[in-house]
């Protein structure tokens, strides 16, 4: 057989697409297994080791937070006994969700403010910080720390919505049945079902305590 013989363009295209498909499957498998675990460990380690230096309250009368700037940390026993993740400003995939892990919707409130402090994160891939977001139940607490304060939030409700239903991060969240008045809310958002990502899972909390660090 002559290894340099000319092959029909259609055959070359088919072979190229097949090779690309194999590469994409292999890359996806890595990202959702070994790579995912490595990212998860890195995010946890960074959250434990790097102190918070910027407080959102200190930026109110000065320059706003920059996209990708870490300003808070989230701990949630329901997501893991030692679960701790950094929260950065913005929801950019490249600068925030695929790297830091958790991102703050820029048009929502900050911790401690009246309104809705809303956060996004992946369920799978890039560390999957929201992998078990569907496990929250009555009585669960989560904690948000900034450079100078610690906020405690209590679980309210979980809901599955369409990607277009952005009212769930309104100051008074649309669709929240257990509350209908202004308050200090925390909203966690992610894609669902896991690996399918056709809808959004929303988990609401209400602030129940605030204390200096």
Secondary structure, DSSP 8 states (H G I E B T S, - for coil): --TT----HHHHHHHHHHHHHHHHHHHHHHHTTHHHHHHHHHHHHHHHHS-----GGGGTTS----TT-EEEEEE-GGG-TT-EEEEEES--IIIIITTTSEEE-TTS--TTSSEEEEEEE-SSSTT-TTTTGGG--TT-EEEEE-SSEEEEEEEEEEEEE-TT-GGGGSSS-TT-SS--S--EEEEEEEEESTTT-SEEEEEEEEEEEEEE-
